[in-house]
Amino acid sequence: MVAFPTETVYGLGADALNADAVRRIFEAKGRPGDNPLIVHISALDQLGPLISVEPSPMARALMDACWPGPMTLIFPKSDAVPMAVTAGLDTVAVRFPAHPAARALIDAASRPIAAPSANRSGRPSPTTARHVLEDMDGRVPMILDGGPCEVGLESTVIDMTGDVPRILRPGGVTPETIERVCGGVRVDDAVMRPLKEGERPRSPGMKYRHYAPRGELTIVQGGAEAVVSKISDLYDNALAAGNSPLILALEGHLPAYGGRRALSLGRDAAGMAHALFNALRDADALGADALFSEAVPADGVGLAVMNRLGRAAAFNVVDA
């Protein structure tokens, strides 16, 4: 195993064609065995041996438009891919990352690399090598430090097994981009809700509570002034109850919270995507046990932000 940087988050990688190596990933992370992994490649000719069908014209159009980059495509898997990688599913998720260190690692290994995020299962994903060390010290023999990740949220996962591309996990490649390339797109209804009892995750990141800080997170949505007022009240009530509250807010809204303790989530949804996981980890370092976050509209990259926030908060959402 080796932890390595990608443009999205740091991954914890092992030989994707070696079931024993893949099982070590699950053990190191404490990851449930029903949560599939993504297989990373460094050249398009590495895709063929992993899948059992020819990519459709839509899939090829997406690959041409968005690979290398923060996009994962799901295809029917070949027999070469161990069931340990796909969590027993007959499909495999494949990504061609853009980060030069990730691609150099795959080239040096001369084989595809299966890799989830390099954190303990359920924790916020790591966007720096320091984050990996916080979670995985003593659990992984090597961390390749490539500096901070550019995107900050995991890749968009798209199911290509149907007639229309279906987003299972939103990311930097937005629904608008996919629709422009393919002429249509669907967003799976599980993107913005918890999985139902007995429902199996078909993509990484679909578990009920994921990316979570140690404190209880509440999302507040509505008009900007109403949200500031509601979060301020929730913060004051939590403080009066003996908690250690913290506000997560867009940069331009911070002055409205007065002297209350707050962290910036950037200027807009794109900035929030880059800053979110780091802010959730900073909240833990500050000892916050009650967190109150502003929401952003769930369109464009905002859909990915609200997906991650929702799962981190176990979908605890309040209307202002």
C-alpha positions in Angstrom: 0.0 0.0 0.0 1.0 3.6 -0.6 -0.8 6.9 0.0 -0.5 9.2 -2.9 -1.8 12.6 -4.2 -4.4 13.1 -6.9 -6.0 16.3 -8.0 -9.1 15.5 -6.0 -8.0 14.0 -2.6 -5.2 11.7 -1.4 -5.7 8.0 -2.2 -4.7 4.8 -0.5 -3.5 2.6 -3.3 -2.7 -1.1 -3.9 -2.5 -3.4 -6.9 -6.0 -3.5 -8.2 -5.5 -7.0 -9.6 -4.3 -8.5 -6.3 -7.2 -9.4 -4.0 -4.9 -9.8 -1.0 -3.4 -6.3 -1.5 -6.9 -4.8 -1.9 -8.1 -6.4 1.3 -5.3 -4.6 3.1 -6.8 -1.3 2.1 -10.1 -2.2 3.8 -8.2 -3.3 6.9 -6.1 -0.1 7.1 -9.1 2.2 6.7 -11.6 0.2 8.8 -13.7 0.3 5.6 -16.9 -1.8 5.3 -16.5 -4.5 2.8 -19.7 -3.5 0.9 -18.1 -0.1 -0.2 -16.5 -0.5 -3.6 -13.2 1.0 -4.7 -12.1 3.0 -7.7 -9.5 1.6 -10.1 -7.0 4.2 -11.3 -5.2 4.0 -14.7 -2.6 6.2 -16.3 -3.4 5.5 -20.0 -6.5 4.8 -22.0 -5.2 1.4 -23.2 -5.3 0.2 -19.6 -9.1 0.4 -19.5 -9.9 -2.5 -21.9 -8.6 -5.4 -19.7 -10.7 -4.1 -16.8 -14.1 -4.0 -18.5 -16.2 -6.6 -20.3 -17.8 -4.4 -22.9 -16.7 -1.8 -25.4 -17.3 1.8 -24.1 -20.4 3.4 -25.6 -20.1 6.5 -27.9 -21.3 8.6 -24.9 -18.6 7.1 -22.6 -15.9 7.8 -25.2 -17.2 11.3 -25.6 -16.9 11.8 -21.8 -13.4 10.3 -21.8 -12.3 12.6 -24.6 -13.7 15.6 -22.8 -12.8 14.9 -19.1 -9.9 12.4 -18.9 -7.4 12.8 -17.4 -9.4 14.5 -14.7 -11.8 14.2 -11.7 -14.2 11.8 -13.3 -14.9 8.1 -12.6 -16.9 5.9 -15.0 -18.7 2.7 -14.1 -18.7 -0.2 -16.6 -19.5 -3.9 -16.4 -16.3 -5.5 -15.0 -14.0 -8.2 -16.5 -13.0 -11.3 -14.7 -9.5 -9.7 -14.2 -10.9 -7.4 -11.5 -11.2 -9.1 -8.1 -14.6 -9.0 -6.4 -12.7 -7.5 -3.4 -12.3 -4.3 -5.5 -16.0 -4.0 -6.5 -17.5 -5.1 -3.2 -19.2 -8.0 -5.0 -20.7 -5.9 -7.7 -20.5 -6.9 -11.3 -19.4 -3.4 -12.3 -16.1 -1.6 -11.9 -15.4 2.1 -11.3 -12.4 3.5 -13.3 -10.6 6.8 -13.2 -7.8 8.4 -15.2 -6.3 11.0 -12.7 -4.6 14.2 -13.9 -2.1 14.5 -11.1 1.4 13.8 -12.4 2.5 12.0 -9.2 -0.5 9.6 -9.4 0.1 8.8 -13.0 3.9 8.3 -12.4 3.0 5.9 -9.5 0.7 3.9 -11.8 3.3 3.8 -14.6 6.0 2.7 -12.1 3.7 -0.1 -10.8 2.9 -1.2 -14.4 -0.6 -2.1 -13.3 -3.9 -0.4 -12.3 -4.1 0.9 -8.7 -7.3 0.5 -6.6 -7.6 3.4 -4.2 -10.2 5.0 -2.0 -9.4 8.2 0.0 -6.5 7.8 2.4 -8.3 8.4 5.6 -10.0 6.3 8.3 -13.4 5.2 7.1 -16.1 7.9 7.8 -13.6 10.7 8.4 -13.2 13.8 6.2 -11.1 13.0 3.1 -7.5 14.1 3.2 -6.4 16.9 0.9 -2.8 17.1 2.3 -0.2 14.5 3.3 -0.5 15.8 6.8 -4.2 14.8 6.9 -3.2 11.3 5.7 -0.6 11.1 8.6 -3.2 12.2 11.1 -5.5 9.2 10.2 -3.1 6.6 8.9 0.1 6.9 10.9 1.3 3.3 11.5 -1.3 1.9 9.1 0.4 2.6 5.8 4.1 2.2 5.1 4.5 5.2 2.7 3.0 8.5 2.0 3.9 10.4 -1.2 3.6 14.1 -0.5 2.4 16.0 -3.5 1.3 19.1 -1.7 -2.3 20.3 -1.3 -4.9 18.8 -3.7 -6.2 21.2 -6.3 -9.9 20.2 -6.4 -10.5 19.2 -2.8 -13.5 16.9 -3.4 -13.6 13.3 -4.7 -14.3 12.6 -8.4 -17.7 12.6 -10.0 -18.8 9.0 -10.3 -21.0 8.3 -13.4 -22.8 5.0 -14.1 -22.4 4.3 -17.8 -24.3 0.9 -17.8 -27.6 2.5 -18.9 -28.9 4.5 -21.8 -28.2 7.8 -20.0 -25.2 8.7 -17.8 -26.3 8.6 -14.1 -24.4 10.5 -11.5 -23.9 8.4 -8.3 -21.5 10.8 -6.6 -21.2 14.5 -7.8 -17.8 16.1 -8.1 -15.8 18.6 -10.1 -17.3 17.4 -13.4 -20.7 18.9 -13.1 -24.1 17.6 -14.4 -24.1 20.6 -16.7 -20.8 19.5 -18.3 -22.0 15.9 -18.7 -25.3 17.0 -20.3 -23.4 19.2 -22.7 -21.1 16.3 -23.8 -23.7 13.5 -23.8 -27.0 15.3 -24.5 -28.5 14.1 -21.3 -27.8 13.1 -17.7 -29.6 11.9 -14.6 -28.6 12.5 -11.0 -29.4 9.5 -8.8 -31.9 10.3 -6.1 -29.5 8.8 -3.4 -27.1 11.7 -4.0 -29.1 13.9 -1.6 -30.5 11.3 0.8 -29.3 8.5 3.1 -29.2 5.0 1.8 -32.4 3.0 2.6 -32.2 0.0 5.0 -30.5 -2.8 3.1 -29.6 -0.7 0.1 -26.1 -1.4 -1.2 -23.8 1.4 -2.1 -23.1 1.3 -5.9 -20.4 3.9 -5.6 -17.9 5.1 -3.0 -19.3 8.0 -0.8 -22.9 6.7 -0.7 -22.8 5.6 2.9 -25.2 7.3 5.3 -22.6 9.3 7.4 -19.4 10.0 5.6 -16.7 12.7 5.6 -17.8 13.4 9.2 -16.1 15.6 11.8 -16.2 14.5 15.4 -18.7 17.1 16.4 -22.4 17.2 15.5 -22.9 19.1 12.2 -26.1 21.0 11.3 -26.7 22.5 7.9 -28.8 25.7 7.7 -30.3 26.7 4.4 -32.4 29.6 3.2 -31.9 33.3 2.4 -28.5 34.8 3.5 -29.8 37.1 6.2 -32.1 34.4 7.6 -29.3 31.8 7.6 -27.0 34.2 9.5 -29.7 34.9 12.1 -30.6 31.2 12.5 -27.0 30.0 12.8 -26.2 32.8 15.3 -29.1 31.7 17.5 -28.1 28.0 17.3 -24.5 29.0 18.1 -25.6 31.1 21.2 -27.9 28.3 22.4 -25.1 25.7 22.1 -22.7 28.0 23.9 -25.2 28.5 26.7 -25.6 24.8 27.0 -21.9 24.3 27.6 -21.0 23.2 24.1 -18.0 24.3 22.1 -19.7 25.6 18.9 -18.2 26.6 15.6 -19.6 28.3 12.4 -18.7 27.3 8.9 -19.5 30.2 6.5 -18.7 31.8 3.2 -16.0 34.4 3.4 -18.3 37.3 2.7 -20.7 36.4 5.5 -18.1 36.1 8.3 -18.4 39.7 9.6 -22.2 39.2 10.1 -21.5 36.7 12.8 -19.7 39.2 15.0 -17.3 37.7 17.5 -18.6 34.2 17.2 -16.0 31.6 16.4 -16.1 30.8 12.6 -14.1 29.3 9.8 -14.2 30.5 6.2 -15.4 28.1 3.5 -14.2 30.3 0.7 -16.0 32.9 -1.4 -18.4 30.6 -3.4 -19.3 27.0 -4.1 -16.0 26.4 -5.9 -14.0 27.8 -3.0 -16.2 25.7 -0.6 -15.3 22.5 -2.6 -11.7 23.3 -2.1 -11.9 24.3 1.6 -14.6 22.0 3.0 -12.6 18.9 4.2 -9.8 21.0 5.6 -12.3 23.1 7.5 -13.9 19.9 9.0 -10.5 18.7 10.1 -9.7 22.1 11.6 -13.0 21.9 13.5 -11.8 18.7 15.1 -8.4 20.4 16.0 -10.3 23.2 17.6 -12.4 20.8 19.7 -15.7 21.9 18.3 -18.6 19.6 19.3 -21.4 21.6 17.7 -20.9 22.8 14.1 -23.3 25.0 12.1 -22.7 25.3 8.4 -24.2 27.5 5.7 -25.5 25.8 2.6 -25.0 26.7 -1.1 -27.4 26.1 -4.0 -27.2 22.5 -5.2 -26.3 23.2 -8.8 -23.0 23.1 -10.6 -20.2 22.2 -8.2 -22.6 23.2 -5.4 -24.3 19.8 -5.9 -21.0 18.1 -4.9 -20.6 20.4 -1.9 -24.1 19.8 -0.6 -23.7 16.0 -1.1 -20.5 16.0 1.0 -22.0 18.4 3.6 -25.2 16.3 3.8 -23.4 13.1 4.4 -21.1 14.7 6.9 -24.2 15.9 8.8 -26.1 12.7 8.4 -28.6 14.9 6.5 -29.4 17.1 9.5 -30.7 20.1 7.6 -32.6 23.1 9.1 -34.5 25.7 7.1 -33.9 29.2 8.3 
